[in-house]
Amino acid sequence: MNKKIIYHIISLLVLFCACDSVEDRQDLGNVLTENQLVFDLIQTPAGSNSVVFQNQTANIIPYYDWGTGFSNKPRTEAYFPFAGEYTVNFTAFCAGGTVSTNKKFTVDQNDPNYFENPIWNLLTNTTGKTWVWALDHPSGHPYGNGPVDCLEPGWWQVTVAEIEGWGIAQDEITFDINGAANFSIKTKDGIKTGFFDIGEMTVEGQVFPSLKISGATMSRDEDKSGLYHIVKLTQDELIVHQEYNVSIYKRKGFMY
């Protein structure tokens, strides 16, 4: 028998041995039922803004999702600055798969420490405040542009007639902090909703309060960013900029 035949026989034997299957399946176990999931939800005192979630189910990896955050730690603490009713979803990763349950809880009041900046109250009146274009502003120009800190347009001045021609003169914007920092804009095309946050921003070396809106924008948003800096905010007046573009709003019902 020549060497080539011997090599072929050896190769076939190796192939047959390699193809012999040995099945070794391990039982992953049963998926737990929802009734077997146990976790604690702790608010001290009841209705407080801080909530602790504590897993009490053995042999699982826990996963909490409370809408504004998530965690896979056995014990985790979440913070809710807004009053309202919330739901935490609890998922257990166990040997046989996953199973979920949830619990509801209530936060009694907005956290006063979170909202200590007076801008929150001036902008929203807490329960909600609606702002409209200041069509009767003494300048006669509710929109235009000028220096980043100007209180009325100085370079390009848009008249009330032009704003009416744009179809935005009757727009209304509303801010509230009922369960979240909510924003909505009512236009001739309907209502669009979103959220907002306040902070600080520096523009040309000057520090201003900032207003960031997500999911929607104010009536005029030249760069489509939803980011504005506030140059004036009182109970009755709101003047915001996007760099040089300035918009003048007033509280709905206020007259100059």
N, C-alpha and C positions, 0 to 999 in steps of 0.2 A: 504494500500500500504506500503510495508516494506521499510526500509531506503535505502536498496541497489538500488531498482528501482528508488526512488526519486533522488539519487545521479547520476544515469545514465541519467535521464531526464535533470537534471541541466547541466550535462557535454555536452549533445548534443546541448542544447540551446546556451551555450557559444561558442561551435564550429561553429554553424550556424551563429551566430552574427559575429564571427571573420572572417568568409569567405565571408561576404558581401563586395564586392569590391566597392570602391569609387575612380574613376579615376579623377585625378586632374593634367592635363598636362598644362604646361605653354609654350607659344609660345616663342621659343628662338630668334625669329627675323630672318631677311634675312641676308645672307652672303653679304658683300660688294663686289662690282665689283672692278677690278684692277684700273679702271679709277677714282674710288672714293678715292683711297689711295693717300695721299699727305704727302711728307716729303721733307725737305730741305737738300741739300748737300752743305756745305760751305767750301771753301778754300780761306784763306786770307793770302797772295795774291793768285791769281789764280795759280794752279800748285804746290802749296806748299806741304810739306811733312805731315802736320797736316790737318786732315779733320774732320769737325763737321757734325754729322747727327742729324737732329731735326724733330721730328714728328709733323705734323700739322693735323692729322686725329683724329676727336673726337670719344670718347667712344670705344677705342680699347686699347689693350696692344701691344706695338710695339716690334719687335725683329729684330735686325740688325745682319747680318753675312757678314763679308768682307774677308773671307778666312783665315786670320791669327788671327782673333778674333771675338767676338760677344758681344752683349749687349741687355738688355731689358729695358734700361732706355729711357725715352722720348728724352733726349738730351745726346749724347755721343760723345766723341772725340777719333779718331783713329790716329795712327802714322804709316807712311810708309817710312822707310829709303831708299828704293830702287826706282829709277825712273821706270816708266812703266805705263801701262794702267790697271786699276783695276775695279772690279765690286762689288757693295754692294747690297746684297739681303735684301729686307725689307718685313717682314711678319707681318700682322695684325691679332691678335686674337680678334675676335668680337663675338657678341651674337650668331650668327648663324654658326660660324666655323672660318676657316682661309682663307686668300687670300694673295697673294704675288705679288711683283713687284721688279724691280731692276733699278739701275742707274750705268752708267759707268763714270769714271773720270780718269784724267791723273796726275801723279806726274812727274814734269819736269826734276828733277835731283836727283841723290843720295845726301843724306844729308851729307855734308862734316864733320859735327861734329860727326856723327855716325862712319865715316870711318877715323877718325884722326889718329888711330893707323897705323903706316907705314906698318905693316904686311899685311894689306888688299891689298895695292898696290903692294908690293913685290911679294905676292903670286899670284895675279890675273892679274896684269897690267890693272886692271879695266875691260877692254873689254874681257879679257881672256888670260890665259897663260898656256901653255902645258909643263909638266915636264916628263922626261923619266929617266930610270935607267942610272946612271953615269958609263957606262961600261968602259969608258976610264979614270976613276979616278986614280990618281997616286998610290993609295994604292993597286990597282988591286983587291979590295974586296968591291963591292958595297953593300954587305949585310953581316950581322953576328951579333955578340953581344960583349958587353963590358960594362964598367962603364956607368952610366946613363947620363953622360955629354960628352962621347967620341965622337970625330968627325969622327972616322973610327973604324971598328971592331978590337978588341984587343984580345978577348978570343977565339971566334969561327969565322973563316973567310971564307966566301963563295966566290968562284971564279966566274969569268964571265962564264966559261964553265958550272958550276953548275947551274947558273941562266938560261942559255940557255936550259939546260936539264930540268929544271922545266917548261919550256914553257912560261916564263913571261918576257923574255929579251926585247921584243918589246912592252910591255905594255906602254900606255900613259895615264897620268892623267891630267885633265884640271880643273882649277878653274876660275870662273868669277863671277861678281856681276851685271849681267844684269837682273834686275827685281827681283833677289833673290841671295842668296849666293849659287851658283850652283857648283856642283862637278860632274865630269864624269870620268869613266875609260874605256879605249878601250883595249880589250884583243883579243886573237885569237878567243874567243867565241862570240865576239860582244861588244856592248857598254852598260854600266850600269850607270844610273844617280842617283844622290842624292843631298844632301845639306850639307853645312858645316858651322861651326861657330868657332870663335877664342876666347880665354880667357887666363886664367892662371891656372897652376896646380903645386903642390908641390910634388917632387919625392926625397925621401931620404934627406929631409931637404933643397933641392934646388928648387927655383921657376923658372919655365920655361913658355914660351908661349905655349898654348895648341891649338890643332887642333882637333875638333870633327866632324866626318863625319857620316851622317845618310843616310840610303837607299843604301849605297854601302861602299866599303872600298878601301884602297890603295892596291898595288899588293901583299904585304905580310902583313897579319894581324893575328898574332899568337893567340891572345885571342879573336878575332872576336868582339871587342868592338867598333872599329872605332875611338878610342881615342889615340892620339899621343902627345908627347911633342917635341917641336922644339928646336934643339940645334944650328942650323945655318940656316939663311935665308938671301940670298943676291939676287941681280938681276939674278944671274946665278946658284946658288946652294941652294938646300933644303935638309937638313939632319934632319930626324925625328927618334924618338925612341918610342918603346912600352916597357917601363921600360928598360931592358938591350938590347933588339933587336934593331939594328940600320939599317936604310935604307938610302942610299945616292942617291939623284936624282939631275938632272941638267936641266936647261932650254933647251927645244928642240932646236937644232941648235948650242948650245954652245959646244966648244971643249976645252979640257984642254991643 
